[in-house]
Amino acid sequence: MQTYSLERAELKALRRELVREQRIVNIRRFFRNGLSVVGLVIVLLMVLIAIFAPVITGALGVDPYTSLGRDMRLQPPSRAHPFGTDNVNRDVFARVIYGTRISMTVGFLVGLLSALLGTAIGMYATINSVWDNILMRICDGLKAIPNILLAITLMAVLGANMQNVIISLTIVSIPGVARIARSQALLVREQTYVEAMRGAGASRRRIMWRHILPNILSPIIVQMTFTFATAIISEASLSFLGAGIPIPAPSWGGMLKEARSYVYNGWWMVVFPAIFTGLSVLSFNLFGDGLRDLIDPLSGR
Amino acid sequence: MDKTILQVEDLSTSFHTERGWLKAIDGVSFHVYEGEILGIVGESGCGKSVTSQSVMRLYEEKRTTRYEGKVILSGRNLLELPYRSMQHIRGSEISMIFQDALSSLNPVLKIGDQIMEPLRIHQNLKRAEARERGVEMLRLVGIPAPEKRMDQYPHELSGGMRQRVMIAIALACRPKLLIADEPTTALDVTIQAQIMDLIVSLNRQLNMGVILITHDLAVVAQTCQRVAVMYLGQIVEEAGVPELFDRPLHPYTKGLLSSIPRMDGDSSQPLHVIAGNVPLLHQMPAGCRFAPRCPCATEKCRSEMPPLREVKGKQKVRCWMAFGEEEKHV
């Protein structure tokens, strides 16, 4: 057997160098797209706000639930209350900050749960045509109903609370993920390496979870960021319509619902939750676009 | 040398298509001795790969595929085994190397994880033991610095290296029979020679039977002991390698042999070609399947299918003309 002329240590260093270079190229490719960087920064900011909400509001000495007293009704933004106060004398800033927690929690859990369940459903649909027909026709059926309508119906059945918002939005988001997972799994299933593994005696289940699943993860992760954004806006819509998270919880949608009646004498009640909702949805979409381009540089160019 | 490890009897595989059931291979019989390399040759679409995949039962059964006949490995008919037992035989008693070395490895799993798969599936080895065996296998197939390769991904290896890894995976559980389905098609010529040498040396070292599927007669001449020539889903001639090359009996074999370009040939002459094309499966000729393309076909050839019959010792052939000549000699 021939041996390499390079020393082992040299080879190792060379390889490390190459791997590092590729990583830098990837990162650079992501950052060259300015918008996705803006998206990433805002996403991180939102997550930090959600985690440190009590610290932030604590620093200002405000809190989202307590009434500040009758004379503090509908006060415009000031140094003590940067986003003003609302119709029941609460600090809007504190409520918007705590609203980030609700939106991020709902977005994250819906994204995660729908990705897990959707992937499982999509993968099981590739077992045989019977399963495929049963599972995918159910998904098609769910897709045929407008998302928000379906979510409202589910909320009406389940009852309005945060847990049920997450459940119903997850159900609504599953078909999209399931379709992606199924189509990707069908592609991967035809690859030679899957057949080679069957030839090596691997069972169907082992092939599905150990050999096909890792190959379809990246589009699903991208879809997760989009689901995250959609879930935020859907939760806000549900709460706005009164079918979401019940008051007095500081959900952005719920705040907008209350603010409706005070557009003329309390614009700050509308503007700040609206900006936060729009910004977070936009940033998740931009971030998702960046990720998608990173995984598949040919799409959308 | 004389112990038969695989006996295939009258194997037919049909696929369900829009035109009904089509027999891709029809009544294929052959056997493989321990430690021997059997070549299966034929042009594209003659059923070489279907034969090998049917032996492994790799086609999904049930509605779209139908197997008939027997595939006997160590006394058991593989076609009658329940699915789970078959799963256990694949990769441990029969292994297979696929045509396309470049796409036969999972791009997102490390080499080590993939080589450990059959060991963990069939021998229930723990991770550490499996890893040790994996390194050993990589070393056996001549991969330098095997410990390092275990943690690399397939894209970091060259085509020849990947095919070596595939061979290591196939041999990890020391199978009795290795099916190599055009193992060198995707590789360049120098690497092809290395891989063939490797397969031959492993065949001697481990004393396992090998079915080598190829369309390259030169490879057969260099590596195999016996060879079966396939045409349109049937074996048309089966013989020891020296006999086949010295005295081909079937006109198709003769055609194949004279189609090989010679180093010392007249380069101004066009290369020999076998006239016509392989007919489609649903337009099967009535008599001998080669008759429409055969230069010496008679009426009998066109109406009646010749059987695969032994002539001249161990040489088997499926041709009326060859039977006729034989009778004249006797």
Interface residues (C-beta under 8 A of the other chain):
Chain A: M1 Q2 T3 Y4 R8 L11 K12 Q191 T192 Y193 V194 E195 A196 M197 R198 G199 A200 G201 A202 S203 R206 H211 P214 N215
Chain B: M56 L58 Q87 H88 I89 R90 G91 S92 S95 M96 F98 Q99 D100 S103 S104 L105 N106 P107 V108 L109 E117 P118 I121 H122 G142 P144 A145 K148 M166 I169 A170
